[in-house]
Amino acid sequence: MTLVLVAGIGLLAGVLAGLFGVGGGIVFVPTLVLGLGLTQLHAEASSLLAILPTAVVGTWRQQRYGNVDVRAALVIGIASIAGVQAGVLLAEGLAESTLRRLFGGLLLLTAAQTAWRARRGS
């Protein structure tokens, strides 16, 4: 049952990533915490690893359509490596409840930004 749930989460996250260009963490992290009982830190780490194949396949597909700016992607990718390292150090020093609140705040900000853009029609 657990493998079926994880596969379903992966499928949903993949569809969202391909359709909207968002990371699957919006789906992965809450489901891994609530559905599978992982800690917030373990769910976030698992989400980061799980997004790698999605990013590779998505980039490959979008490259075929000429939608990828390779130079910008390289700059973002290299900067992200440093950001992930800093984020891991920070996350490991925070309490579980604080980490969950921060992630919840990020989800709320993302939802507000999406609603704002939809309302403006941009």
Backbone as JSON Lines, residues from 0, in Angstrom:
{"i":0,"aa":"M","n":[0.83,-1.2,0.0],"ca":[0.0,0.0,0.0],"c":[0.87,1.26,0.0]}
{"i":1,"aa":"T","n":[1.95,1.24,0.77],"ca":[2.83,2.4,0.86],"c":[3.45,2.7,-0.5]}
{"i":2,"aa":"L","n":[3.89,1.69,-1.22],"ca":[4.5,1.89,-2.53],"c":[3.5,2.45,-3.53]}
{"i":3,"aa":"V","n":[2.26,2.02,-3.44],"ca":[1.22,2.55,-4.32],"c":[0.98,4.03,-4.02]}
{"i":4,"aa":"L","n":[0.94,4.39,-2.74],"ca":[0.77,5.79,-2.35],"c":[1.93,6.64,-2.83]}
{"i":5,"aa":"V","n":[3.13,6.16,-2.65],"ca":[4.32,6.91,-3.07],"c":[4.33,7.07,-4.6]}
{"i":6,"aa":"A","n":[3.97,6.0,-5.31],"ca":[3.92,6.08,-6.77],"c":[2.85,7.09,-7.22]}
{"i":7,"aa":"G","n":[1.72,7.11,-6.54],"ca":[0.67,8.08,-6.86],"c":[1.12,9.5,-6.6]}
{"i":8,"aa":"I","n":[1.82,9.71,-5.51],"ca":[2.36,11.03,-5.2],"c":[3.34,11.46,-6.29]}
{"i":9,"aa":"G","n":[4.2,10.54,-6.69],"ca":[5.18,10.83,-7.74],"c":[4.51,11.18,-9.05]}
{"i":10,"aa":"L","n":[3.46,10.45,-9.4],"ca":[2.74,10.73,-10.65],"c":[2.08,12.1,-10.6]}
{"i":11,"aa":"L","n":[1.41,12.4,-9.51],"ca":[0.77,13.71,-9.37],"c":[1.79,14.85,-9.41]}
{"i":12,"aa":"A","n":[2.88,14.67,-8.69],"ca":[3.92,15.71,-8.67],"c":[4.53,15.89,-10.06]}
{"i":13,"aa":"G","n":[4.72,14.8,-10.78],"ca":[5.26,14.88,-12.13],"c":[4.33,15.63,-13.07]}
{"i":14,"aa":"V","n":[3.05,15.35,-12.96],"ca":[2.06,16.05,-13.79],"c":[2.07,17.55,-13.47]}
{"i":15,"aa":"L","n":[2.08,17.89,-12.19],"ca":[2.12,19.3,-11.79],"c":[3.39,19.99,-12.27]}
{"i":16,"aa":"A","n":[4.51,19.29,-12.16],"ca":[5.78,19.87,-12.61],"c":[5.76,20.11,-14.12]}
{"i":17,"aa":"G","n":[5.26,19.14,-14.86],"ca":[5.21,19.29,-16.31],"c":[4.19,20.32,-16.77]}
{"i":18,"aa":"L","n":[3.08,20.4,-16.08],"ca":[2.0,21.3,-16.48],"c":[2.26,22.74,-16.08]}
{"i":19,"aa":"F","n":[2.72,22.94,-14.85],"ca":[2.87,24.3,-14.32],"c":[4.31,24.74,-14.11]}
{"i":20,"aa":"G","n":[5.26,23.82,-14.22],"ca":[6.64,24.17,-13.97],"c":[6.96,24.37,-12.51]}
{"i":21,"aa":"V","n":[6.14,23.78,-11.64],"ca":[6.4,23.88,-10.2],"c":[7.07,22.61,-9.72]}
{"i":22,"aa":"G","n":[7.83,22.73,-8.66],"ca":[8.44,21.56,-8.07],"c":[7.4,20.7,-7.38]}
{"i":23,"aa":"G","n":[7.65,19.43,-7.32],"ca":[6.7,18.52,-6.7],"c":[6.66,18.62,-5.19]}
{"i":24,"aa":"G","n":[7.54,19.41,-4.6],"ca":[7.58,19.54,-3.14],"c":[6.28,20.03,-2.55]}
{"i":25,"aa":"I","n":[5.53,20.8,-3.33],"ca":[4.23,21.29,-2.86],"c":[3.3,20.12,-2.58]}
{"i":26,"aa":"V","n":[3.47,19.05,-3.34],"ca":[2.66,17.86,-3.15],"c":[3.39,16.85,-2.26]}
{"i":27,"aa":"F","n":[4.68,16.65,-2.55],"ca":[5.45,15.63,-1.84],"c":[5.52,15.84,-0.34]}
{"i":28,"aa":"V","n":[5.96,17.0,0.07],"ca":[6.29,17.21,1.48],"c":[5.09,17.0,2.41]}
{"i":29,"aa":"P","n":[3.96,17.68,2.16],"ca":[2.82,17.43,3.07],"c":[2.35,15.98,3.07]}
{"i":30,"aa":"T","n":[2.38,15.34,1.92],"ca":[1.93,13.95,1.85],"c":[2.89,13.01,2.57]}
{"i":31,"aa":"L","n":[4.18,13.26,2.43],"ca":[5.15,12.41,3.12],"c":[5.07,12.58,4.63]}
{"i":32,"aa":"V","n":[4.79,13.81,5.07],"ca":[4.67,14.07,6.51],"c":[3.37,13.49,7.05]}
{"i":33,"aa":"L","n":[2.25,13.83,6.41],"ca":[0.94,13.42,6.92],"c":[0.6,11.98,6.57]}
{"i":34,"aa":"G","n":[0.92,11.57,5.34],"ca":[0.53,10.24,4.89],"c":[1.47,9.13,5.29]}
{"i":35,"aa":"L","n":[2.76,9.42,5.3],"ca":[3.73,8.37,5.59],"c":[4.44,8.54,6.92]}
{"i":36,"aa":"G","n":[4.17,9.65,7.62],"ca":[4.74,9.85,8.94],"c":[6.2,10.24,8.98]}
{"i":37,"aa":"L","n":[6.76,10.72,7.87],"ca":[8.14,11.18,7.89],"c":[8.25,12.49,8.66]}
{"i":38,"aa":"T","n":[9.43,12.76,9.17],"ca":[9.64,14.06,9.79],"c":[9.68,15.11,8.68]}
{"i":39,"aa":"Q","n":[9.5,16.36,9.05],"ca":[9.55,17.44,8.07],"c":[10.9,17.45,7.35]}
{"i":40,"aa":"L","n":[11.97,17.29,8.08],"ca":[13.31,17.3,7.51],"c":[13.5,16.16,6.52]}
{"i":41,"aa":"H","n":[13.07,14.96,6.88],"ca":[13.2,13.81,5.98],"c":[12.3,13.97,4.76]}
{"i":42,"aa":"A","n":[11.12,14.52,4.93],"ca":[10.22,14.73,3.79],"c":[10.81,15.74,2.82]}
{"i":43,"aa":"E","n":[11.39,16.81,3.34],"ca":[12.0,17.82,2.47],"c":[13.2,17.25,1.73]}
{"i":44,"aa":"A","n":[14.02,16.47,2.42],"ca":[15.18,15.86,1.78],"c":[14.75,14.86,0.71]}
{"i":45,"aa":"S","n":[13.74,14.07,1.01],"ca":[13.23,13.1,0.03],"c":[12.66,13.8,-1.19]}
{"i":46,"aa":"S","n":[11.98,14.91,-0.95],"ca":[11.41,15.69,-2.05],"c":[12.5,16.24,-2.97]}
{"i":47,"aa":"L","n":[13.57,16.72,-2.36],"ca":[14.68,17.24,-3.17],"c":[15.28,16.16,-4.06]}
{"i":48,"aa":"L","n":[15.44,14.97,-3.52],"ca":[15.99,13.88,-4.32],"c":[15.01,13.44,-5.4]}
{"i":49,"aa":"A","n":[13.73,13.37,-5.07],"ca":[12.72,12.89,-6.0],"c":[12.53,13.84,-7.19]}
{"i":50,"aa":"I","n":[12.83,15.12,-7.01],"ca":[12.6,16.07,-8.08],"c":[13.68,16.01,-9.16]}
{"i":51,"aa":"L","n":[14.82,15.4,-8.85],"ca":[15.9,15.34,-9.84],"c":[15.49,14.66,-11.15]}
{"i":52,"aa":"P","n":[14.9,13.46,-11.12],"ca":[14.5,12.85,-12.4],"c":[13.43,13.69,-13.13]}
{"i":53,"aa":"T","n":[12.53,14.29,-12.36],"ca":[11.5,15.13,-12.97],"c":[12.13,16.33,-13.68]}
{"i":54,"aa":"A","n":[13.1,16.94,-13.03],"ca":[13.77,18.1,-13.63],"c":[14.53,17.7,-14.89]}
{"i":55,"aa":"V","n":[15.2,16.57,-14.86],"ca":[15.96,16.12,-16.03],"c":[15.04,15.84,-17.21]}
{"i":56,"aa":"V","n":[13.98,15.08,-16.97],"ca":[13.05,14.75,-18.05],"c":[12.31,15.99,-18.55]}
{"i":57,"aa":"G","n":[11.88,16.84,-17.62],"ca":[11.19,18.07,-18.01],"c":[12.08,18.98,-18.85]}
{"i":58,"aa":"T","n":[13.33,19.1,-18.46],"ca":[14.27,19.93,-19.22],"c":[14.5,19.34,-20.6]}
{"i":59,"aa":"W","n":[14.68,18.04,-20.66],"ca":[14.88,17.38,-21.95],"c":[13.7,17.62,-22.89]}
{"i":60,"aa":"R","n":[12.48,17.48,-22.35],"ca":[11.29,17.69,-23.18],"c":[11.16,19.14,-23.61]}
{"i":61,"aa":"Q","n":[11.37,20.08,-22.7],"ca":[11.23,21.5,-23.03],"c":[12.36,21.98,-23.96]}
{"i":62,"aa":"Q","n":[13.53,21.37,-23.85],"ca":[14.64,21.71,-24.74],"c":[14.26,21.42,-26.19]}
{"i":63,"aa":"R","n":[13.54,20.36,-26.4],"ca":[13.1,19.99,-27.76],"c":[12.22,21.06,-28.37]}
{"i":64,"aa":"Y","n":[11.52,21.83,-27.56],"ca":[10.66,22.9,-28.04],"c":[11.37,24.26,-28.06]}
{"i":65,"aa":"G","n":[12.62,24.28,-27.63],"ca":[13.38,25.52,-27.61],"c":[13.03,26.43,-26.45]}
{"i":66,"aa":"N","n":[12.51,25.87,-25.38],"ca":[12.06,26.67,-24.24],"c":[13.07,26.78,-23.11]}
{"i":67,"aa":"V","n":[14.28,26.27,-23.29],"ca":[15.25,26.25,-22.2],"c":[16.37,27.25,-22.5]}
{"i":68,"aa":"D","n":[16.63,28.12,-21.54],"ca":[17.77,29.03,-21.6],"c":[18.89,28.36,-20.82]}
{"i":69,"aa":"V","n":[19.8,27.7,-21.54],"ca":[20.83,26.89,-20.9],"c":[21.72,27.72,-19.99]}
{"i":70,"aa":"R","n":[22.09,28.9,-20.41],"ca":[22.96,29.74,-19.59],"c":[22.28,30.1,-18.26]}
{"i":71,"aa":"A","n":[21.03,30.53,-18.33],"ca":[20.3,30.86,-17.1],"c":[20.14,29.63,-16.22]}
{"i":72,"aa":"A","n":[19.87,28.48,-16.84],"ca":[19.7,27.24,-16.07],"c":[20.99,26.86,-15.36]}
{"i":73,"aa":"L","n":[22.13,27.03,-16.01],"ca":[23.4,26.72,-15.37],"c":[23.68,27.63,-14.19]}
{"i":74,"aa":"V","n":[23.41,28.92,-14.36],"ca":[23.63,29.87,-13.26],"c":[22.72,29.52,-12.08]}
{"i":75,"aa":"I","n":[21.45,29.27,-12.38],"ca":[20.5,28.92,-11.32],"c":[20.91,27.6,-10.66]}
{"i":76,"aa":"G","n":[21.3,26.62,-11.45],"ca":[21.69,25.32,-10.91],"c":[22.9,25.41,-10.0]}
{"i":77,"aa":"I","n":[23.92,26.14,-10.43],"ca":[25.12,26.28,-9.6],"c":[24.82,27.04,-8.32]}
{"i":78,"aa":"A","n":[24.04,28.12,-8.43],"ca":[23.67,28.88,-7.23],"c":[22.8,28.03,-6.3]}
{"i":79,"aa":"S","n":[21.97,27.17,-6.87],"ca":[21.1,26.32,-6.06],"c":[21.89,25.33,-5.21]}
{"i":80,"aa":"I","n":[23.03,24.88,-5.73],"ca":[23.85,23.95,-4.95],"c":[24.29,24.6,-3.65]}
{"i":81,"aa":"A","n":[24.75,25.84,-3.74],"ca":[25.15,26.56,-2.53],"c":[23.94,26.82,-1.64]}
{"i":82,"aa":"G","n":[22.81,27.16,-2.25],"ca":[21.6,27.42,-1.47],"c":[21.11,26.19,-0.74]}
{"i":83,"aa":"V","n":[21.17,25.05,-1.38],"ca":[20.73,23.81,-0.74],"c":[21.64,23.49,0.45]}
{"i":84,"aa":"Q","n":[22.93,23.66,0.28],"ca":[23.85,23.4,1.39],"c":[23.54,24.3,2.59]}
{"i":85,"aa":"A","n":[23.32,25.57,2.31],"ca":[22.98,26.51,3.39],"c":[21.63,26.15,4.01]}
{"i":86,"aa":"G","n":[20.67,25.78,3.18],"ca":[19.35,25.4,3.68],"c":[19.38,24.17,4.56]}
{"i":87,"aa":"V","n":[20.2,23.19,4.18],"ca":[20.33,21.97,4.99],"c":[20.89,22.31,6.36]}
{"i":88,"aa":"L","n":[21.93,23.12,6.39],"ca":[22.51,23.51,7.68],"c":[21.49,24.23,8.56]}
{"i":89,"aa":"L","n":[20.73,25.11,7.94],"ca":[19.7,25.84,8.68],"c":[18.59,24.9,9.16]}
{"i":90,"aa":"A","n":[18.11,24.05,8.26],"ca":[17.01,23.14,8.6],"c":[17.39,22.18,9.72]}
{"i":91,"aa":"E","n":[18.62,21.72,9.71],"ca":[19.05,20.79,10.76],"c":[19.12,21.46,12.12]}
{"i":92,"aa":"G","n":[19.26,22.77,12.15],"ca":[19.33,23.5,13.41],"c":[17.98,23.97,13.93]}
{"i":93,"aa":"L","n":[16.92,23.79,13.16],"ca":[15.59,24.26,13.57],"c":[14.77,23.14,14.18]}
{"i":94,"aa":"A","n":[13.87,23.5,15.04],"ca":[12.94,22.53,15.62],"c":[11.96,22.08,14.54]}
{"i":95,"aa":"E","n":[11.46,20.87,14.69],"ca":[10.49,20.3,13.74],"c":[9.28,21.22,13.56]}
{"i":96,"aa":"S","n":[8.75,21.73,14.65],"ca":[7.56,22.59,14.57],"c":[7.87,23.89,13.82]}
{"i":97,"aa":"T","n":[9.04,24.44,14.02],"ca":[9.43,25.66,13.3],"c":[9.56,25.38,11.81]}
{"i":98,"aa":"L","n":[10.16,24.27,11.47],"ca":[10.33,23.89,10.07],"c":[8.97,23.71,9.4]}
{"i":99,"aa":"R","n":[8.03,23.09,10.08],"ca":[6.68,22.91,9.53],"c":[5.98,24.25,9.34]}
{"i":100,"aa":"R","n":[6.11,25.13,10.3],"ca":[5.48,26.46,10.18],"c":[6.07,27.24,9.0]}
{"i":101,"aa":"L","n":[7.37,27.18,8.85],"ca":[8.02,27.88,7.74],"c":[7.56,27.32,6.39]}
{"i":102,"aa":"F","n":[7.45,25.99,6.31],"ca":[6.97,25.39,5.06],"c":[5.52,25.77,4.8]}
{"i":103,"aa":"G","n":[4.7,25.77,5.84],"ca":[3.31,26.2,5.69],"c":[3.21,27.64,5.23]}
{"i":104,"aa":"G","n":[4.06,28.5,5.77],"ca":[4.1,29.9,5.32],"c":[4.48,30.02,3.86]}
{"i":105,"aa":"L","n":[5.44,29.2,3.44],"ca":[5.83,29.2,2.02],"c":[4.66,28.78,1.14]}
{"i":106,"aa":"L","n":[3.92,27.76,1.56],"ca":[2.76,27.33,0.78],"c":[1.7,28.44,0.7]}
{"i":107,"aa":"L","n":[1.47,29.13,1.81],"ca":[0.49,30.22,1.81],"c":[0.93,31.36,0.9]}
{"i":108,"aa":"L","n":[2.21,31.72,0.95],"ca":[2.71,32.78,0.07],"c":[2.61,32.38,-1.4]}
{"i":109,"aa":"T","n":[2.91,31.14,-1.69],"ca":[2.8,30.64,-3.07],"c":[1.36,30.69,-3.54]}
{"i":110,"aa":"A","n":[0.43,30.27,-2.7],"ca":[-0.99,30.31,-3.05],"c":[-1.47,31.75,-3.26]}
{"i":111,"aa":"A","n":[-1.03,32.66,-2.4],"ca":[-1.43,34.06,-2.52],"c":[-0.89,34.67,-3.81]}
{"i":112,"aa":"Q","n":[0.35,34.36,-4.13],"ca":[0.94,34.89,-5.37],"c":[0.21,34.34,-6.59]}
{"i":113,"aa":"T","n":[-0.11,33.07,-6.58],"ca":[-0.84,32.46,-7.7],"c":[-2.21,33.1,-7.85]}
{"i":114,"aa":"A","n":[-2.91,33.28,-6.74],"ca":[-4.24,33.91,-6.79],"c":[-4.14,35.36,-7.28]}
{"i":115,"aa":"W","n":[-3.14,36.09,-6.82],"ca":[-2.94,37.48,-7.25],"c":[-2.7,37.56,-8.75]}
{"i":116,"aa":"R","n":[-1.85,36.7,-9.26],"ca":[-1.57,36.71,-10.7],"c":[-2.78,36.3,-11.52]}
{"i":117,"aa":"A","n":[-3.54,35.37,-11.02],"ca":[-4.75,34.94,-11.74],"c":[-5.77,36.06,-11.76]}
{"i":118,"aa":"R","n":[-5.86,36.79,-10.67],"ca":[-6.82,37.91,-10.6],"c":[-6.44,39.04,-11.53]}
{"i":119,"aa":"R","n":[-5.13,39.3,-11.62],"ca":[-4.62,40.35,-12.49],"c":[-4.65,39.94,-13.95]}
{"i":120,"aa":"G","n":[-4.72,38.64,-14.19],"ca":[-4.76,38.15,-15.57],"c":[-3.4,38.1,-16.26]}
{"i":121,"aa":"S","n":[-2.32,38.07,-15.47],"ca":[-1.0,38.03,-16.09],"c":[-0.52,36.61,-16.29]}
